[in-house]
Amino acid sequence: MEDPEDTEVVSSEIRYITIELMKIASREKKSFSKVASEFIGNAYALNSLIEESIAMTETFRKEKTDTR
């Protein structure tokens, strides 16, 4: 069961992101769908970079520990 407070925070963040994406779409004269798709693609790309960085850091730490 989800915490109602967490649900409220997520809903608030989604509303904020939606408004910002609508502003970008209007300013760039693109559809909201196009801008939202670009945002989601960028979010997935960022997530992948973060995961790669974590994996590299863990590998580095393991190698450093193994050489002691």
PDB file with SEQRES, HELIX, SHEET and CRYST1 records, atoms N, CA, C and O in Angstrom:
SEQRES   1 A   68  MET GLU ASP PRO GLU ASP THR GLU VAL VAL SER SER GLU          
SEQRES   2 A   68  ILE ARG TYR ILE THR ILE GLU LEU MET LYS ILE ALA SER          
SEQRES   3 A   68  ARG GLU LYS LYS SER PHE SER LYS VAL ALA SER GLU PHE          
SEQRES   4 A   68  ILE GLY ASN ALA TYR ALA LEU ASN SER LEU ILE GLU GLU          
SEQRES   5 A   68  SER ILE ALA MET THR GLU THR PHE ARG LYS GLU LYS THR          
SEQRES   6 A   68  ASP THR ARG                                                  
HELIX    1 AA1 PRO A    4  GLU A   28  1                                  25    
HELIX    2 AA2 PHE A   32  ASP A   66  1                                  35    
CRYST1    1.000    1.000    1.000  90.00  90.00  90.00 P 1           1          
ATOM      1  N   MET A   1       0.835  -1.189   0.000  1.00  0.00           N  
ATOM      2  CA  MET A   1       0.000   0.000   0.000  1.00  0.00           C  
ATOM      3  C   MET A   1       0.880   1.253   0.000  1.00  0.00           C  
ATOM      4  O   MET A   1       1.822   1.363   0.784  1.00  0.00           O  
ATOM      5  N   GLU A   2       0.561   2.179  -0.879  1.00  0.00           N  
ATOM      6  CA  GLU A   2       1.356   3.398  -1.002  1.00  0.00           C  
ATOM      7  C   GLU A   2       0.984   4.400   0.082  1.00  0.00           C  
ATOM      8  O   GLU A   2      -0.156   4.472   0.541  1.00  0.00           O  
ATOM      9  N   ASP A   3       1.984   5.158   0.465  1.00  0.00           N  
ATOM     10  CA  ASP A   3       1.773   6.225   1.423  1.00  0.00           C  
ATOM     11  C   ASP A   3       1.057   7.377   0.706  1.00  0.00           C  
ATOM     12  O   ASP A   3       1.546   7.858  -0.316  1.00  0.00           O  
ATOM     13  N   PRO A   4      -0.091   7.826   1.224  1.00  0.00           N  
ATOM     14  CA  PRO A   4      -0.822   8.922   0.553  1.00  0.00           C  
ATOM     15  C   PRO A   4       0.019  10.188   0.382  1.00  0.00           C  
ATOM     16  O   PRO A   4      -0.157  10.931  -0.584  1.00  0.00           O  
ATOM     17  N   GLU A   5       0.928  10.428   1.318  1.00  0.00           N  
ATOM     18  CA  GLU A   5       1.787  11.607   1.214  1.00  0.00           C  
ATOM     19  C   GLU A   5       2.732  11.480   0.020  1.00  0.00           C  
ATOM     20  O   GLU A   5       2.977  12.459  -0.685  1.00  0.00           O  
ATOM     21  N   ASP A   6       3.263  10.278  -0.209  1.00  0.00           N  
ATOM     22  CA  ASP A   6       4.128  10.040  -1.369  1.00  0.00           C  
ATOM     23  C   ASP A   6       3.358  10.253  -2.665  1.00  0.00           C  
ATOM     24  O   ASP A   6       3.879  10.840  -3.613  1.00  0.00           O  
ATOM     25  N   THR A   7       2.126   9.778  -2.703  1.00  0.00           N  
ATOM     26  CA  THR A   7       1.285   9.932  -3.889  1.00  0.00           C  
ATOM     27  C   THR A   7       1.046  11.403  -4.181  1.00  0.00           C  
ATOM     28  O   THR A   7       1.066  11.820  -5.339  1.00  0.00           O  
ATOM     29  N   GLU A   8       0.820  12.192  -3.137  1.00  0.00           N  
ATOM     30  CA  GLU A   8       0.606  13.633  -3.312  1.00  0.00           C  
ATOM     31  C   GLU A   8       1.862  14.307  -3.861  1.00  0.00           C  
ATOM     32  O   GLU A   8       1.772  15.177  -4.727  1.00  0.00           O  
ATOM     33  N   VAL A   9       3.010  13.915  -3.368  1.00  0.00           N  
ATOM     34  CA  VAL A   9       4.274  14.505  -3.826  1.00  0.00           C  
ATOM     35  C   VAL A   9       4.494  14.164  -5.294  1.00  0.00           C  
ATOM     36  O   VAL A   9       4.855  15.032  -6.089  1.00  0.00           O  
ATOM     37  N   VAL A  10       4.279  12.911  -5.653  1.00  0.00           N  
ATOM     38  CA  VAL A  10       4.460  12.488  -7.047  1.00  0.00           C  
ATOM     39  C   VAL A  10       3.481  13.237  -7.946  1.00  0.00           C  
ATOM     40  O   VAL A  10       3.863  13.713  -9.015  1.00  0.00           O  
ATOM     41  N   SER A  11       2.240  13.342  -7.528  1.00  0.00           N  
ATOM     42  CA  SER A  11       1.237  14.070  -8.328  1.00  0.00           C  
ATOM     43  C   SER A  11       1.632  15.529  -8.515  1.00  0.00           C  
ATOM     44  O   SER A  11       1.463  16.091  -9.597  1.00  0.00           O  
ATOM     45  N   SER A  12       2.151  16.130  -7.471  1.00  0.00           N  
ATOM     46  CA  SER A  12       2.590  17.522  -7.547  1.00  0.00           C  
ATOM     47  C   SER A  12       3.749  17.672  -8.527  1.00  0.00           C  
ATOM     48  O   SER A  12       3.771  18.603  -9.332  1.00  0.00           O  
ATOM     49  N   GLU A  13       4.705  16.757  -8.458  1.00  0.00           N  
ATOM     50  CA  GLU A  13       5.852  16.798  -9.374  1.00  0.00           C  
ATOM     51  C   GLU A  13       5.401  16.611 -10.820  1.00  0.00           C  
ATOM     52  O   GLU A  13       5.896  17.295 -11.716  1.00  0.00           O  
ATOM     53  N   ILE A  14       4.478  15.701 -11.049  1.00  0.00           N  
ATOM     54  CA  ILE A  14       3.968  15.464 -12.407  1.00  0.00           C  
ATOM     55  C   ILE A  14       3.274  16.711 -12.933  1.00  0.00           C  
ATOM     56  O   ILE A  14       3.448  17.077 -14.095  1.00  0.00           O  
ATOM     57  N   ARG A  15       2.488  17.365 -12.082  1.00  0.00           N  
ATOM     58  CA  ARG A  15       1.825  18.613 -12.511  1.00  0.00           C  
ATOM     59  C   ARG A  15       2.857  19.670 -12.883  1.00  0.00           C  
ATOM     60  O   ARG A  15       2.716  20.343 -13.904  1.00  0.00           O  
ATOM     61  N   TYR A  16       3.893  19.821 -12.061  1.00  0.00           N  
ATOM     62  CA  TYR A  16       4.937  20.811 -12.328  1.00  0.00           C  
ATOM     63  C   TYR A  16       5.640  20.510 -13.647  1.00  0.00           C  
ATOM     64  O   TYR A  16       5.806  21.402 -14.479  1.00  0.00           O  
ATOM     65  N   ILE A  17       6.052  19.264 -13.841  1.00  0.00           N  
ATOM     66  CA  ILE A  17       6.738  18.877 -15.079  1.00  0.00           C  
ATOM     67  C   ILE A  17       5.833  19.097 -16.280  1.00  0.00           C  
ATOM     68  O   ILE A  17       6.289  19.575 -17.319  1.00  0.00           O  
ATOM     69  N   THR A  18       4.558  18.755 -16.152  1.00  0.00           N  
ATOM     70  CA  THR A  18       3.610  18.938 -17.252  1.00  0.00           C  
ATOM     71  C   THR A  18       3.502  20.406 -17.647  1.00  0.00           C  
ATOM     72  O   THR A  18       3.512  20.734 -18.834  1.00  0.00           O  
ATOM     73  N   ILE A  19       3.401  21.279 -16.666  1.00  0.00           N  
ATOM     74  CA  ILE A  19       3.300  22.720 -16.949  1.00  0.00           C  
ATOM     75  C   ILE A  19       4.565  23.222 -17.639  1.00  0.00           C  
ATOM     76  O   ILE A  19       4.490  23.988 -18.600  1.00  0.00           O  
ATOM     77  N   GLU A  20       5.727  22.790 -17.148  1.00  0.00           N  
ATOM     78  CA  GLU A  20       6.988  23.210 -17.763  1.00  0.00           C  
ATOM     79  C   GLU A  20       7.105  22.693 -19.197  1.00  0.00           C  
ATOM     80  O   GLU A  20       7.564  23.415 -20.081  1.00  0.00           O  
ATOM     81  N   LEU A  21       6.694  21.451 -19.427  1.00  0.00           N  
ATOM     82  CA  LEU A  21       6.733  20.906 -20.790  1.00  0.00           C  
ATOM     83  C   LEU A  21       5.752  21.645 -21.706  1.00  0.00           C  
ATOM     84  O   LEU A  21       6.036  21.851 -22.886  1.00  0.00           O  
ATOM     85  N   MET A  22       4.609  22.039 -21.165  1.00  0.00           N  
ATOM     86  CA  MET A  22       3.643  22.814 -21.962  1.00  0.00           C  
ATOM     87  C   MET A  22       4.239  24.170 -22.353  1.00  0.00           C  
ATOM     88  O   MET A  22       4.043  24.635 -23.476  1.00  0.00           O  
ATOM     89  N   LYS A  23       4.962  24.798 -21.430  1.00  0.00           N  
ATOM     90  CA  LYS A  23       5.608  26.084 -21.729  1.00  0.00           C  
ATOM     91  C   LYS A  23       6.649  25.911 -22.833  1.00  0.00           C  
ATOM     92  O   LYS A  23       6.717  26.716 -23.762  1.00  0.00           O  
ATOM     93  N   ILE A  24       7.455  24.859 -22.728  1.00  0.00           N  
ATOM     94  CA  ILE A  24       8.478  24.585 -23.747  1.00  0.00           C  
ATOM     95  C   ILE A  24       7.826  24.329 -25.096  1.00  0.00           C  
ATOM     96  O   ILE A  24       8.271  24.859 -26.115  1.00  0.00           O  
ATOM     97  N   ALA A  25       6.771  23.516 -25.105  1.00  0.00           N  
ATOM     98  CA  ALA A  25       6.076  23.200 -26.357  1.00  0.00           C  
ATOM     99  C   ALA A  25       5.548  24.470 -27.005  1.00  0.00           C  
ATOM    100  O   ALA A  25       5.666  24.650 -28.217  1.00  0.00           O  
ATOM    101  N   SER A  26       4.975  25.338 -26.209  1.00  0.00           N  
ATOM    102  CA  SER A  26       4.440  26.592 -26.742  1.00  0.00           C  
ATOM    103  C   SER A  26       5.554  27.482 -27.274  1.00  0.00           C  
ATOM    104  O   SER A  26       5.444  28.035 -28.368  1.00  0.00           O  
ATOM    105  N   ARG A  27       6.620  27.620 -26.504  1.00  0.00           N  
ATOM    106  CA  ARG A  27       7.744  28.482 -26.898  1.00  0.00           C  
ATOM    107  C   ARG A  27       8.422  27.981 -28.167  1.00  0.00           C  
ATOM    108  O   ARG A  27       8.799  28.777 -29.027  1.00  0.00           O  
ATOM    109  N   GLU A  28       8.578  26.661 -28.285  1.00  0.00           N  
ATOM    110  CA  GLU A  28       9.272  26.082 -29.439  1.00  0.00           C  
ATOM    111  C   GLU A  28       8.326  25.713 -30.580  1.00  0.00           C  
ATOM    112  O   GLU A  28       8.750  25.203 -31.617  1.00  0.00           O  
ATOM    113  N   LYS A  29       7.051  25.979 -30.371  1.00  0.00           N  
ATOM    114  CA  LYS A  29       6.029  25.681 -31.387  1.00  0.00           C  
ATOM    115  C   LYS A  29       6.067  24.210 -31.807  1.00  0.00           C  
ATOM    116  O   LYS A  29       6.037  23.878 -32.992  1.00  0.00           O  
ATOM    117  N   LYS A  30       6.135  23.349 -30.798  1.00  0.00           N  
ATOM    118  CA  LYS A  30       6.096  21.904 -30.994  1.00  0.00           C  
ATOM    119  C   LYS A  30       4.885  21.365 -30.245  1.00  0.00           C  
ATOM    120  O   LYS A  30       4.327  22.037 -29.377  1.00  0.00           O  
ATOM    121  N   SER A  31       4.488  20.154 -30.588  1.00  0.00           N  
ATOM    122  CA  SER A  31       3.374  19.555 -29.856  1.00  0.00           C  
ATOM    123  C   SER A  31       3.850  19.137 -28.466  1.00  0.00           C  
ATOM    124  O   SER A  31       5.023  18.829 -28.253  1.00  0.00           O  
ATOM    125  N   PHE A  32       2.911  19.136 -27.536  1.00  0.00           N  
ATOM    126  CA  PHE A  32       3.232  18.683 -26.186  1.00  0.00           C  
ATOM    127  C   PHE A  32       3.765  17.255 -26.233  1.00  0.00           C  
ATOM    128  O   PHE A  32       4.715  16.922 -25.525  1.00  0.00           O  
ATOM    129  N   SER A  33       3.158  16.414 -27.063  1.00  0.00           N  
ATOM    130  CA  SER A  33       3.564  15.013 -27.186  1.00  0.00           C  
ATOM    131  C   SER A  33       5.025  14.897 -27.605  1.00  0.00           C  
ATOM    132  O   SER A  33       5.758  14.069 -27.066  1.00  0.00           O  
ATOM    133  N   LYS A  34       5.452  15.715 -28.556  1.00  0.00           N  
ATOM    134  CA  LYS A  34       6.839  15.696 -29.036  1.00  0.00           C  
ATOM    135  C   LYS A  34       7.795  16.105 -27.919  1.00  0.00           C  
ATOM    136  O   LYS A  34       8.811  15.447 -27.691  1.00  0.00           O  
ATOM    137  N   VAL A  35       7.468  17.182 -27.230  1.00  0.00           N  
ATOM    138  CA  VAL A  35       8.327  17.673 -26.151  1.00  0.00           C  
ATOM    139  C   VAL A  35       8.375  16.659 -25.011  1.00  0.00           C  
ATOM    140  O   VAL A  35       9.439  16.399 -24.450  1.00  0.00           O  
ATOM    141  N   ALA A  36       7.227  16.092 -24.673  1.00  0.00           N  
ATOM    142  CA  ALA A  36       7.180  15.094 -23.599  1.00  0.00           C  
ATOM    143  C   ALA A  36       7.992  13.856 -23.976  1.00  0.00           C  
ATOM    144  O   ALA A  36       8.683  13.289 -23.129  1.00  0.00           O  
ATOM    145  N   SER A  37       7.916  13.434 -25.229  1.00  0.00           N  
ATOM    146  CA  SER A  37       8.699  12.281 -25.689  1.00  0.00           C  
ATOM    147  C   SER A  37      10.194  12.554 -25.582  1.00  0.00           C  
ATOM    148  O   SER A  37      10.961  11.685 -25.168  1.00  0.00           O  
ATOM    149  N   GLU A  38      10.605  13.761 -25.954  1.00  0.00           N  
ATOM    150  CA  GLU A  38      12.017  14.137 -25.830  1.00  0.00           C  
ATOM    151  C   GLU A  38      12.443  14.134 -24.364  1.00  0.00           C  
ATOM    152  O   GLU A  38      13.529  13.661 -24.028  1.00  0.00           O  
ATOM    153  N   PHE A  39      11.592  14.658 -23.502  1.00  0.00           N  
ATOM    154  CA  PHE A  39      11.885  14.685 -22.071  1.00  0.00           C  
ATOM    155  C   PHE A  39      12.061  13.269 -21.520  1.00  0.00           C  
ATOM    156  O   PHE A  39      13.012  12.989 -20.791  1.00  0.00           O  
ATOM    157  N   ILE A  40      11.140  12.391 -21.874  1.00  0.00           N  
ATOM    158  CA  ILE A  40      11.197  11.006 -21.392  1.00  0.00           C  
ATOM    159  C   ILE A  40      12.457  10.316 -21.918  1.00  0.00           C  
ATOM    160  O   ILE A  40      13.132   9.602 -21.177  1.00  0.00           O  
ATOM    161  N   GLY A  41      12.771  10.528 -23.188  1.00  0.00           N  
ATOM    162  CA  GLY A  41      13.997   9.958 -23.746  1.00  0.00           C  
ATOM    163  C   GLY A  41      15.229  10.451 -23.016  1.00  0.00           C  
ATOM    164  O   GLY A  41      16.140   9.673 -22.731  1.00  0.00           O  
ATOM    165  N   ASN A  42      15.262  11.746 -22.710  1.00  0.00           N  
ATOM    166  CA  ASN A  42      16.388  12.313 -21.965  1.00  0.00           C  
ATOM    167  C   ASN A  42      16.459  11.747 -20.549  1.00  0.00           C  
ATOM    168  O   ASN A  42      17.547  11.503 -20.028  1.00  0.00           O  
ATOM    169  N   ALA A  43      15.308  11.542 -19.935  1.00  0.00           N  
ATOM    170  CA  ALA A  43      15.277  10.976 -18.579  1.00  0.00           C  
ATOM    171  C   ALA A  43      15.844   9.557 -18.577  1.00  0.00           C  
ATOM    172  O   ALA A  43      16.610   9.191 -17.685  1.00  0.00           O  
ATOM    173  N   TYR A  44      15.465   8.755 -19.583  1.00  0.00           N  
ATOM    174  CA  TYR A  44      16.004   7.396 -19.679  1.00  0.00           C  
ATOM    175  C   TYR A  44      17.509   7.418 -19.954  1.00  0.00           C  
ATOM    176  O   TYR A  44      18.254   6.609 -19.401  1.00  0.00           O  
ATOM    177  N   ALA A  45      17.951   8.336 -20.799  1.00  0.00           N  
ATOM    178  CA  ALA A  45      19.381   8.444 -21.096  1.00  0.00           C  
ATOM    179  C   ALA A  45      20.156   8.838 -19.839  1.00  0.00           C  
ATOM    180  O   ALA A  45      21.221   8.285 -19.564  1.00  0.00           O  
ATOM    181  N   LEU A  46      19.625   9.783 -19.085  1.00  0.00           N  
ATOM    182  CA  LEU A  46      20.274  10.195 -17.844  1.00  0.00           C  
ATOM    183  C   LEU A  46      20.327   9.039 -16.855  1.00  0.00           C  
ATOM    184  O   LEU A  46      21.349   8.817 -16.207  1.00  0.00           O  
ATOM    185  N   ASN A  47      19.234   8.308 -16.741  1.00  0.00           N  
ATOM    186  CA  ASN A  47      19.197   7.159 -15.841  1.00  0.00           C  
ATOM    187  C   ASN A  47      20.261   6.127 -16.227  1.00  0.00           C  
ATOM    188  O   ASN A  47      20.931   5.570 -15.357  1.00  0.00           O  
ATOM    189  N   SER A  48      20.412   5.876 -17.517  1.00  0.00           N  
ATOM    190  CA  SER A  48      21.427   4.927 -17.981  1.00  0.00           C  
ATOM    191  C   SER A  48      22.836   5.407 -17.627  1.00  0.00           C  
ATOM    192  O   SER A  48      23.674   4.620 -17.188  1.00  0.00           O  
ATOM    193  N   LEU A  49      23.088   6.695 -17.819  1.00  0.00           N  
ATOM    194  CA  LEU A  49      24.398   7.251 -17.467  1.00  0.00           C  
ATOM    195  C   LEU A  49      24.686   7.119 -15.977  1.00  0.00           C  
ATOM    196  O   LEU A  49      25.807   6.804 -15.577  1.00  0.00           O  
ATOM    197  N   ILE A  50      23.670   7.361 -15.164  1.00  0.00           N  
ATOM    198  CA  ILE A  50      23.826   7.234 -13.716  1.00  0.00           C  
ATOM    199  C   ILE A  50      24.129   5.786 -13.344  1.00  0.00           C  
ATOM    200  O   ILE A  50      25.022   5.519 -12.539  1.00  0.00           O  
ATOM    201  N   GLU A  51      23.381   4.854 -13.934  1.00  0.00           N  
ATOM    202  CA  GLU A  51      23.612   3.436 -13.642  1.00  0.00           C  
ATOM    203  C   GLU A  51      25.016   3.002 -14.072  1.00  0.00           C  
ATOM    204  O   GLU A  51      25.680   2.255 -13.353  1.00  0.00           O  
ATOM    205  N   GLU A  52      25.465   3.464 -15.233  1.00  0.00           N  
ATOM    206  CA  GLU A  52      26.821   3.145 -15.697  1.00  0.00           C  
ATOM    207  C   GLU A  52      27.872   3.712 -14.746  1.00  0.00           C  
ATOM    208  O   GLU A  52      28.863   3.050 -14.438  1.00  0.00           O  
ATOM    209  N   SER A  53      27.653   4.920 -14.291  1.00  0.00           N  
ATOM    210  CA  SER A  53      28.589   5.554 -13.369  1.00  0.00           C  
ATOM    211  C   SER A  53      28.655   4.786 -12.051  1.00  0.00           C  
ATOM    212  O   SER A  53      29.737   4.582 -11.500  1.00  0.00           O  
ATOM    213  N   ILE A  54      27.505   4.364 -11.550  1.00  0.00           N  
ATOM    214  CA  ILE A  54      27.466   3.579 -10.315  1.00  0.00           C  
ATOM    215  C   ILE A  54      28.224   2.272 -10.506  1.00  0.00           C  
ATOM    216  O   ILE A  54      29.017   1.881  -9.648  1.00  0.00           O  
ATOM    217  N   ALA A  55      27.986   1.599 -11.617  1.00  0.00           N  
ATOM    218  CA  ALA A  55      28.662   0.326 -11.892  1.00  0.00           C  
ATOM    219  C   ALA A  55      30.173   0.518 -11.977  1.00  0.00           C  
ATOM    220  O   ALA A  55      30.936  -0.292 -11.452  1.00  0.00           O  
ATOM    221  N   MET A  56      30.601   1.590 -12.639  1.00  0.00           N  
ATOM    222  CA  MET A  56      32.036   1.857 -12.758  1.00  0.00           C  
ATOM    223  C   MET A  56      32.644   2.155 -11.391  1.00  0.00           C  
ATOM    224  O   MET A  56      33.748   1.703 -11.087  1.00  0.00           O  
ATOM    225  N   THR A  57      31.928   2.912 -10.573  1.00  0.00           N  
ATOM    226  CA  THR A  57      32.416   3.242  -9.233  1.00  0.00           C  
ATOM    227  C   THR A  57      32.536   1.982  -8.390  1.00  0.00           C  
ATOM    228  O   THR A  57      33.524   1.803  -7.678  1.00  0.00           O  
ATOM    229  N   GLU A  58      31.537   1.109  -8.466  1.00  0.00           N  
ATOM    230  CA  GLU A  58      31.582  -0.141  -7.704  1.00  0.00           C  
ATOM    231  C   GLU A  58      32.738  -1.019  -8.166  1.00  0.00           C  
ATOM    232  O   GLU A  58      33.419  -1.633  -7.345  1.00  0.00           O  
ATOM    233  N   THR A  59      32.961  -1.080  -9.470  1.00  0.00           N  
ATOM    234  CA  THR A  59      34.074  -1.857 -10.015  1.00  0.00           C  
ATOM    235  C   THR A  59      35.402  -1.284  -9.530  1.00  0.00           C  
ATOM    236  O   THR A  59      36.289  -2.030  -9.115  1.00  0.00           O  
ATOM    237  N   PHE A  60      35.535   0.021  -9.582  1.00  0.00           N  
ATOM    238  CA  PHE A  60      36.757   0.678  -9.136  1.00  0.00           C  
ATOM    239  C   PHE A  60      37.013   0.393  -7.662  1.00  0.00           C  
ATOM    240  O   PHE A  60      38.134   0.067  -7.272  1.00  0.00           O  
ATOM    241  N   ARG A  61      35.971   0.517  -6.845  1.00  0.00           N  
ATOM    242  CA  ARG A  61      36.130   0.254  -5.407  1.00  0.00           C  
ATOM    243  C   ARG A  61      36.532  -1.193  -5.149  1.00  0.00           C  
ATOM    244  O   ARG A  61      37.371  -1.466  -4.291  1.00  0.00           O  
ATOM    245  N   LYS A  62      35.927  -2.127  -5.900  1.00  0.00           N  
ATOM    246  CA  LYS A  62      36.244  -3.543  -5.728  1.00  0.00           C  
ATOM    247  C   LYS A  62      37.703  -3.803  -6.114  1.00  0.00           C  
ATOM    248  O   LYS A  62      38.427  -4.499  -5.402  1.00  0.00           O  
ATOM    249  N   GLU A  63      38.125  -3.235  -7.246  1.00  0.00           N  
ATOM    250  CA  GLU A  63      39.517  -3.417  -7.681  1.00  0.00           C  
ATOM    251  C   GLU A  63      40.477  -2.818  -6.674  1.00  0.00           C  
ATOM    252  O   GLU A  63      41.527  -3.399  -6.396  1.00  0.00           O  
ATOM    253  N   LYS A  64      40.134  -1.673  -6.128  1.00  0.00           N  
ATOM    254  CA  LYS A  64      40.984  -1.004  -5.150  1.00  0.00           C  
ATOM    255  C   LYS A  64      41.094  -1.859  -3.879  1.00  0.00           C  
ATOM    256  O   LYS A  64      42.170  -1.967  -3.290  1.00  0.00           O  
ATOM    257  N   THR A  65      39.982  -2.460  -3.465  1.00  0.00           N  
ATOM    258  CA  THR A  65      39.963  -3.309  -2.273  1.00  0.00           C  
ATOM    259  C   THR A  65      40.740  -4.593  -2.519  1.00  0.00           C  
ATOM    260  O   THR A  65      41.454  -5.070  -1.638  1.00  0.00           O  
ATOM    261  N   ASP A  66      40.601  -5.157  -3.728  1.00  0.00           N  
ATOM    262  CA  ASP A  66      41.278  -6.414  -4.050  1.00  0.00           C  
ATOM    263  C   ASP A  66      42.796  -6.271  -4.110  1.00  0.00           C  
ATOM    264  O   ASP A  66      43.515  -7.247  -3.896  1.00  0.00           O  
ATOM    265  N   THR A  67      43.289  -5.076  -4.395  1.00  0.00           N  
ATOM    266  CA  THR A  67      44.735  -4.880  -4.544  1.00  0.00           C  
ATOM    267  C   THR A  67      45.410  -4.589  -3.206  1.00  0.00           C  
ATOM    268  O   THR A  67      46.635  -4.483  -3.153  1.00  0.00           O  
ATOM    269  N   ARG A  68      44.664  -4.460  -2.155  1.00  0.00           N  
ATOM    270  CA  ARG A  68      45.246  -4.163  -0.836  1.00  0.00           C  
ATOM    271  C   ARG A  68      45.782  -5.378  -0.188  1.00  0.00           C  
ATOM    272  O   ARG A  68      46.305  -5.306   0.924  1.00  0.00           O  
TER     273      ARG A  68                                                      
END                                                                             
